[in-house]
Every structure is written in structure tokens, then in C-alpha cells.
Amino acid sequence: MTNKLIIYPFDYETIALVRNLNLLGSYGEGVLISFQGSGMIGKDACVTDKGEVTGFIVKPESCLEQEIERCDAILLVKSNFKLDVAEVYLPVILKAGQLGKKIMCNFTLPDPCMEFIEPCEEHDDKLILKNTFDVHTKDILPPDPSSAIHDFFTPVLFVLGLNERTHKLHLQLNLRQKLEAQGYRVSQITSNGCGELIGAHSFPQLKHTKTYKKSDIPLESLIRRELEVFG
């Protein structure tokens, strides 16, 4: 069964998902919605990365309520546009929750939003808000200082970029699928907020904070955990 997923607000950061819909499990149909002033309305999603035509036309925000009624789930994406998070996302969350739609976020909603949402979750079993990050890595603990660094012999490939908006996620997914097509077993760790929606594992959000120290959760611990889980 193919389910329909809304991506809102669609922009450059989520074009990699559109180009790799086969990794989204049961979500075989996508609806892309963005703001009226984004310069993308009525155009193919490829306008964001100047790549091959995708066949997905970006719809205006005015279509959102109607599309929520038709969809199975909605992915709320952290936008590059400056906006009032509560004003933009809260009405969408509550509307989707009333209709029993699955709601996913690729970023941490601010406390004022969660203070409003959490009571609704407790009293309305239809409203279920999930994150697409930190699901598998949230319980990783700092290593024992007395423990030694463990040797492992599985090749590790890094995809690095000097700046944002350098196609890192798209490159990761291409590499992953090419290696899997050749028979390799691949485990992926990504800093992208949509990581766990596409079968990867995310860096803990702690690593993106100013208070994070390398000694808190070393990269070696993350990779070793991945190898243990992956077998």
C-alpha cells in the first residue's frame, strides 16, 4: 500500500528526500507545499537544486488544509525562511492531529509550542507527534573513561561539506544505494534532521549545541554502537 506524505514547507533542504522516495518506506507519493513568496510555486521541485526534473510540482500554502485531509502523514521541516514557528506550525499540527494524521518533525519545536502540544497529546489519542531524529541515538551514554578505544575493521566513509546547501544528504543516499546494489550491507549516520525517516541513524541533537564537548559522546562511540546494532 502506498501512503501519501506532505512535506511542508518544501525547500532546498528536502529535495534529497524527493529524489529518493524509494527510501521512505510506504510513502510512495509526495505532496510538496511551500510559501507563496518562495519562488517555487507552480514549478517542478528541481528548481531548488537545478537537477533533473522530478515530476513533483510545488503547491502553495493555500492548498495545505485540503491536502492534509487527503494525506496519510505530514513532515514538518525546519525552514530556511525566517518565520514565527508557533504561528506557522501549531495550526498545522493541531489540524492534522484532529484528523488522525501522523505528524513528524525534523527539528526540535521550541518550548512554548511543546507546552501547548503536550496537554493535547495527553487528552487526544489522535495527536501523535514524532521526531525523525534522535530515535535510535538518544540513549547513547558517554563512554567509561577507563575503557579503551575499540578496534573495528569495517570501512567508514565520511561525506563532509565546508558549508550548508552542498548536496551532502543527496550524495550520502547515492553512495548508500550504489553500495547496497553491489551487495554491501550499509549503515548510515547523518546529521540531517530527516535521517531516521530514510532508514539512517542521526547524530544526537546534543552534538549541535554550543555546550557540547567532544568528550560527551565521541564519534567513536556512535560508530561502535552502529556496528553493534548492525551486527
Secondary structure, DSSP 4 states (H G I P E B T S, - for coil): -PEEEEEET--GGGHHHHTTGGGSTTEEEEEEEE-GGGS-TTSBGGGGTT-S--SPBPEEGGGHHHHHHH-SEEEE---SS---HHHHHHHHHHHHHHTT-EEEESSPPPHHHHHHHHHHHHH-TT--EEESSSTTTTT--PPPTTSPPPP--S-------SSSSS-HHHHHHHHHHHHHHTT-----EE-STTGGGGT-EEPPGGGGSTT--TTTS-HHHHHHHHHHHH-
